[in-house]
Amino acid sequence: MLLIEAGTVLLCTLLFFVFANLEFAYSVILGGLAFILPNAIFIRFSLRKPAAGSSSKSTLVWFFVGEAIKIVSTIVVFVAAIMWVVPLNIGLMFVSYGFVLLMNLAGLAILLNK
């Protein structure tokens, strides 16, 4: 699902670059990155292979560690983009983030209905 979302973000970035301007293009890519990068980190932590003999409690702990890192890294990406990228269309960056979030939720809904 993350690969589909990344591809969609890149396609939207290309469209904004061609039909609008560079500021809109990197605003879209930063919004997508604020969703995709933290979720990739979360997947890395939450899908760890448990060590032999480990309990389900350690698996749950790694899940929550991954979720905490995901939340913090999302905030870090947004703050870094707002502080260091000038000019930035903040509204479009958040719309891009929301669009990828909705794509993720739609994908989850599709998977649950199968």
Secondary structure as GFF3:
##gff-version 3
##sequence-region A 1 114
A	DSSP	alpha_helix	2	19	.	.	.	ID=ss1
A	DSSP	alpha_helix	22	46	.	.	.	ID=ss2
A	DSSP	alpha_helix	56	84	.	.	.	ID=ss3
A	DSSP	alpha_helix	90	113	.	.	.	ID=ss4
###
